[in-house]
Amino acid sequence: MAIIPNKNMKLAFFSTKPYEQAVFKPYEKDFGIQFRYFNRHLTEDTAVYSYGCDAVCAFVNDTVNATVIDELVQCGVKVLALRCAGYNNVDLEYAKGKLTVVRVPAYSPYAVAEHAASLLLTAVRHIHKAYIRTREFNFSLNGLVGFDLHGKTVGIIGEGKIGQIFMNICRGFGMKLLVNTNHPRGAEDVEYVSVDEICRRSDIISLHCPLFPETMHLINAERIAMMKDGVVIVNISRGALIDSNALIDGLKSRKIAAAALDVYEDEGALFYEDYSEDIVLDDTIARLISMPNVIVTSHQGFLTRDALESIAKTTVENLKAFERGEKSGNELV
C-alpha cells in the first residue's frame, strides 16, 4: 500500500450535504485532513475537481467508472473512500492497481432496519394519508383500514446485519419469518427458503440484499405473478433489485397492495436534490409517487445522527490507515 507523504492529506469530498459536512468538519483539524467540499456528484465531468488531492470521498450515487478512475489517477488521487457500504457504482476490477478503494461496511444497521419497519407500518396503516388529512382537519377514517402485522408471514431476502435486525423487529410483532440468504445463520424460528418460495408464501416481502448482476431485477414480472394477492413490498437496499415497470403493473392490477421504497433504480439523477420547482422528466418515478399505495423516501434509511457519526469516524480511520501505509480492513481493492 502506498503512503501519502504530505503532512496534511487533501481530500475532495463529492455530493456534499450540510448534514454530512457538520459531522466531518471536526476531523479537519483533529486529523489534519484538508477537505474540499463539492455539492456536485462525482462524474466524468467533475472528476477534475480532485486535481491536487490525495483522496476522494464518494457516495452511493456518484459515478466511478473506468473513465472517472483514469481521471482521478491523472489528478493525483491515490485512494477512493466510499462513505457507504454499497459499491455497485464503482468499477472495482478496473480500479485494481490504480486506486485503493475503501468503504464503510457497517455504520448503523439499526438505522436502516428501523427505517424499513417505519415504512412498513406507514404503508400498512396508511399513516401518511392520515397525517395529510388531519392537517386539513379531515378526521374521516374512510379508506384507512389496515391489517395486523401479528401472525403475518414476512419474507426477508438477505440475512446480513440489517436483515437480522429487521428480523428481530418482525419477531417483536409476532410475525412468521421466511428468509432467503446465501449464508443461513440457523435461527430456530426461521424457515430458510428460495426467493420463489418467499414470493409464493409471504404477506410482506422486504429486501435486504446487495445489488449484484445476479440480483438485478430480483423482483420481476414473473415473480410478482407468483405472489399472494395483496402483498406488501419493502425495499431499503438498492433500487435495481426491483423492476420498476413490473412493480407498477403489479400495483395497477392490485396484485401488490402497497410498496414502500427508500430506493429507486434510476435514483442517481434525482435523490438528494430538490426538484420541487421543476418538472421531473422521469415518468416512472412520477407514476410511482402518484399512486396512493406507494411510499417513496429518498434513500434516507441511513440518516440518523448515530449513523452519520459512525460513517465519518470509519471513513477518516480508513484514510489515516492508508496515509500510514497500513490496512484498515475495509479495503475493496
N, C-alpha and C positions, 0 to 999 in steps of 0.2 A: 504494500500500500504506500502511495506517495505521501510525503509530508509537506504541508504548506509552510514555507519558511517565513512568511510575513509575521510580524508581531501581532497585527490585527487582521483577522480574516475579513474579507469583503464578501458580502452576501447579497445577491439580487433576489428579492422576495416578490414573487408574482402573485396576481389575483388577490391583492391585499384588501382586507376589510377592516373597518375600525375596531371590531371586537377582537380581531387577531392581533392587530398592532398593539393594543393595550396589554396583552399578555406576553408578547415577545419583547416589547421595548425594554423592560428591566434587564434583559440579558445583554443588551448592547454595551452597557457599562460594566456589568458584573463579569462578563466573559470576554470582553474585548472584541466583540464582533461588530463590524461596521455594516449596518443594514441599509440597503437601498430599496425602498418600498415602491412597488408599482401596482396600480389598481387594475392594470390590463392583464389578460390571460397570457401565458407563455405560448407563443405560436411561432411559425416560421418568420413572421413579420416583426415580432417583438424580441426574439432571442438576442438581437444585437444590443439590447439594453443591458445585458450582462457583461459587456466589454469591460475588462479590467477587474472582474470579480473572480474570486477563487471558487465560489459555490453559488448554486441556485437553489432556491426553495420553491417547490411547486405543489399544486393541489390537484384534486380529482379531475377537474375539467380543463386542466392545462394539457397542451399537446406536446409530447416528447417523442416524435417520430425520428426517423433516420436523418432527415434534413435538419431538424432542430438540434439533434445531438451534434452533428457536424458543426453547426453554427456556434453552439456553446463551446465546443473544444477550441474552435478558432478564436473565440473571445477570451480564452484562457481559463475557462471553467474546468475544475478537476473533479468536483463532486456534485451530484444532484441529490438533494434532501427532499424526499416526499413527506409532507406533513399530514399523512393519511396512511391507512392500511392498504387500500387497493392500489394496484399498479398496472391495470389493464391499459392505461393511456400511455405507457412507456414501452418503447421497443427495446426490451432488455437484451435480446440477442445481439442487436446492433451496438448496444452500449458496451458490450464486453470489450475490455482492453482500451476503451476510450474514456469512459466515465465510471467512477464508483457511484452506485445508486443505493441509497439507504432509505428506510421508511420508518413509520411509527406503527408497529404491528398491533398494538393494543393501547388505547387511550382510556376510554371508559365504555366498556361493553354494556354497562348498566344504562348509560345514557341512550344508546341506540335501542336496546331491548325495551326499555321503558317507553320510548317514543313509539315503537311498534305496538305496544299494548295500548297506548293512548289513542293511536289511530284506529285500532280495532274497536275499542269502546265507543269512540266518537261515531264510527260508521254504523255499528250495531244499534246504538241508542239514539242516533240522529241528533247528537248534541250540537253539531254545527248549525243545524237548521233551527233547533230550539233557541240557541243564542241569538240568531238573527231575528227570530220572531219576537222574543221578549224585548229586544232593543226597540222594537216598534210597538210595544205594548199589545202584542198579539199573544194571548195566553191560551190559544186553542191547542189541543193535543192531537187533532186530526192529522194523520199521516206520520206520526212519530212512534208508532208501535214497533218495538224492537224484539229481541229474544234473549233469553238467559244464556250466558256462556256455560254455566254449570251443566255438566253432563254431555256437552257437545264434544265432537271429535275434532281436534286440531291437527292438521298435517304440517310438520315443520321440516323444511328442506334445508339441511345444514346443521351440524351439531358442534360448531365451534363455540367460542366463549359467549358470543352474542346469542347464538341459538340455545345454549344451555341455560342462560339467564332467562330468556323468553320462555323456555320450558318450565322453569321454576315459577314464573308468573302464572302460566297456564295451570300449573298444579294448584296454585292458590285459589283459582276459580273453580277447581273441581272438574277440569276437562280431561278427556281421554287423549293420550298422546300417541300419534304415529310419527315416526321420524325416518327420514332418508339421509344417509351420510355414507361417505367412503370409509369412515373410521368410527364404527359404533363403540360407544363407551359402556354399553351393557347395563344401562339403568333398568331396574327390575320392573318399573311401571310403564316402560316404553315398549312399543311394538315397532321393530325395525322392518321397514317395507320398501318397495320400489317407489319411484316417483309416480308411476301409473297407478299403483295401489293407493297412494295418497290422494290422487285426483279422484278416484272412484269412491272413496270412503269418507272423505273429510267434509265437515261442515265449514271449516275455516282452513285456508292454506296460507302459510306465512313463509316467506323466502329469506333465508339467512346464509346463502352460499356465495362464493366469489364468482365473478364472470370470467369464464374461460371459453375457448372455442366450443367445447363440448356442452357448456351450459347456456350458450347463446340461444335465446328464444326457447328456454326450457318449458315455459308455459306458452303453448301454441294452440292453434285451432283444433288439432287432433286431441290434445289433452283436455282442452276446455270441453269438448264434446263428451269426454268420459265423466265429467264432474257431476255431482249432485245438482239438481235444480236449487237455486237459491244460495249457492256457495259464496263465501266472502273471501277475497284475496287481499293479502297484505304484502307489500314489498318495500323493504327498507335497505336492500342490499345494492343491487345495480339494476338500472332501468332495463337494459337489454336482456335480462332474464325473462322478460315478458314481451311477446309480440304484441305491440300496441294495437295494431289493426284487428288482430284476433280478439284482444281484450274488448275493444269497442263492440265488435259483433256479438260477443258473449253478453255484454251489458244490454245491448239493444234487444236481444232475444230473451232476456231475463234469466238466462241460464246462470249468470253471475248476478247476485243480488246487490253486491257492493264491492268497490275496490278502494283500498286505502294505500296511497302511494307516496313515498318520500323520495322516489327516484323516477326518472323517465329516460327512455333510451336515447333521446336526442336532446338531453338537457343541457349539453355543453354550451349552446348559444343562448340559453335562457336563464338558467338558475343562477342565483346570487346577484342578479341585476334587477333594476326597476324599469319595467316596461309599461307601467300603469298609464302613461300618456301616449303610448304607441299602439299601432295596430300589429298584433302578433301574427306573423305570417305562417306559423306552424299550425296547420289545420287540425292535426291530430291532437296536440295538447289542448287546443281551443275546444275541440269536441269533448275531450275527457272532462275538462273543467266545467263545461256547460251542463254536465249530467248531474242531477241531484243526488245520485247514489255513489258519486266518486269524490274522494277527498284527495287533494294533492298538496303536499308541503314540499318546499324547495330544498330537499336534501339537508334537512336541519337536524337529523337524528343525533348527530354528534354535538349539537350546540348547547352544551352546559358549561358553566364556569369550571367545573371539575375536569371535564374532558379537554377544554382549551388549554388549561394549565398543564395537563399531562402531555398534550401534543407539543407544547412549547418546550417543556423540560426534556423530553426524549429527542426532539429534533436538534436541540442545542448539544445534547450529550453525543449524538451521532456525529455532529460536525466537529466537536472538540476531539473526539477519538480519532477521526480522520486526520485532523491537524497534527496530532501527536504520532501519527503512523500506526495507530492501533485499530483493532476491530471492536465495534460496539456490539456485534451480534445481530444487528439489524440490516446487514448488507444483503442486497438482492443480486448484485454483480460487482 
